Amino acid sequence: MNRTQLTQSLKWTLAASLLTVSAWASALELKPFSADQLSQLQQQGQPVAVHFHADWCSVCVAQSRSLNTLKADPDLRGMTVLVANYDQERDLRRSMRVRSQSVMVVFKGTQEVGRLGGQSGAQDIKAALAKAL
């Protein structure tokens, strides 16, 4: 293999690696809650979860850390978690029958398929989110 072929081969290998890493990096999307975004994802039949988060809640903070570690998990590709402010989203809490912070409500389209409350371990969260995939 000559120098030009070697350089070309390295370029292709690097490009393929970057594509793989970027796909893994966006496996799980975390976004601020928006009613429009939730409605759009549900109408498209997409997997989505609403995480009722409060900054003052230690369990919520631990859940956020776990969610951040799961962002690169290829098993959660296509999953979106919308983070709702527990203190401000009173109507949303009422409509989803959420009575405390640190609750995640998981949907596949418009159908609720799971609910997680108070667990902060990455594997517990992953298992709950996977129900929508």
N, C-alpha and C positions, 0 to 999 in steps of 0.2 A: 504494500500500500504506500503510495507516495504522499508527500506532505499535503497536497491539495485534497486528496481523498480523505486523509486523516482529519484535516480541519473540517471538512464537510460532514464527516461522520460525527465528530464531536458537537458540531452545531445542532445536528438533528437530535442527538441524545439529550443535549441541554434543553432544547425546545420541548421535547416529549416530557422530560422531567418537570419542567415549569408548568406545563399543562396539567399534569397529574397533581402537582402540589396545589395549584390554583383551584382545581376541582375539589380537592379535599378541604381546602381552606374555606370554601363556601358551602360545605355540606349542610350545615345547620345555620340558618339565618336568625339573628336576634335584631329586632326592630322595636322602636317605641310603638305603643298601642295607638291605633287609629281605627275608628269605626269603619271608615271607608275601606281600609286595607283588609280588615277582618271580613267584611262583607264580600269584597272582591275575591279573596282567597277561598272563602266558603262557596261562593257561587261557581267557582272554577273546579270545585271538588278537591281542592288541595288540602294537604295535612297542615294544620295550624293549631297552636296552643296559645292560650292567654295566661301569662304569669302575673298574678297579683302581687306586686312588689312594694315594699315600704323601706325607705332608706334606714329607718330606725330599727328595723327587724333583723336580728342576727341570723335567723334561719334564711330569710330572703337574701341576705348578702352571701351566705354560704351557697344557696341555690344558684345565684348569679355566677359565682366562681365555678361551680360545676358545669353550668351551661356554657361558660367560656371554654372550658376544657373539651366539651363535646362538639364545639364548632367545627373541628376538623375530622370528626368521626364519619367515615363514608357510609356507615349504616343509616345515618340520619339525613342523607342527601334528599333535598326537596322539602324538608321540614322547616317551618317558620315559627318562631316564638315571638309573640307580641307582648311586650312588657308594659303592663298597665300600672299606673300609680294608684295603689290601694286607697290612699287618703282622698284622692280627687275623683275617682271614677265610681261614684256612689250608685248611679243609675245602672251602670254595667254590672256592678257587684249584685245589685238586686235582681237584674234580669238573668244572671247566671247562678243565682242562689249561693253566693259566696259570702261567708260570714266572718272570715278571718284572712289576714295576710298570709303569704307563703303558699297560696293555692295555685295550682296549674290546672286549667281546664283544657282538655285535648279533644280536638275535632278532626274528623275526616269529612271534609265538606261541611255540611250543616249538622251532621250527626255527632253528638258527644260520644266519644269512645273511651274516655278515661278521665280520671281526676286524681290529682296528687296533692296531698296536704301535709305540710310540715316536714317532708323528707328532703334532705339536701344532698344525699350521696349521688354521684354521677351515674352509677349503675341503676339506681332507683328511678332517676329522672329519665334516663335513656329508655328503660323498659316502659315507662308511661308514654313517652313520645312515640315509641315504636308501634304502639297500638294503632296509630293513625296512618302508618305507612303500608 
